[in-house]
């Protein structure tokens, strides 16, 4: 009898590119930094967000000197406070005394990454303990998709987007055109999902397990003229896989 060699999984070009980046630094910064707590409940006043010497270049330069190749910022954590002046809510830096409400931490970090040659990514919590529409599934999906649209079209290129599934539920519109590109790949738990699979339909990704986290990573940096760049809407060559805060850097 002929012996058949076992067939091994072969990574895609974009998966290899993502793996080759090797180390990414996660920067957890937000209103909780000024409230001496890990998680907020969305009730802390924006007045408490008042960094006196914020230096995003220092953060990114430190990451670069330590050998990291990309930098991820918590653009919004579970408390719902947004580190960019979003149009979707007043619970953001625009309502803080920092820079008279004209500051933008996400932009500062994005520009620092570009100047230092590091990739830039964002963490955007689907759970929002401040948003009044959170309990309305359809309304919150639209609310959250608009926040993603702002971030994915105004701060690119992005090398990675994090969706943390903590909370009562995680049912979010990830991208308007979730599967439009022929080179997009979506993964959960290491298995590629087809368009008809549970959890992936019509461009929406829904977490079956409310405690799982999702990582969306691009396979390459996109230019501003490409989808996912500064003027794009679709995030190209993406992969989604299970991850936790502990194994974030490279073990999903």
Secondary structure, DSSP 8 states (H G I E B T S, - for coil): ------------HHHHHHHHT--EEEE--SGGGGTT-SS--S-S-GGG---SS--HHHHHHHHHHTT-SEEEEEEE-TT--BSS--SS-SSBGGGSSGGGGT--HHHHHHHHHHHHT-EEEEEE-S--SS-TTTTSHHHHHHHHHHHHHHHHHHS---SEEEEE--SS--EE---TTTT-STT---EETTEE--TTSTTEETTEEE-SSTT-EEEEEESS---TTSTTSTT--S--SEEEEEE-STTTTT--
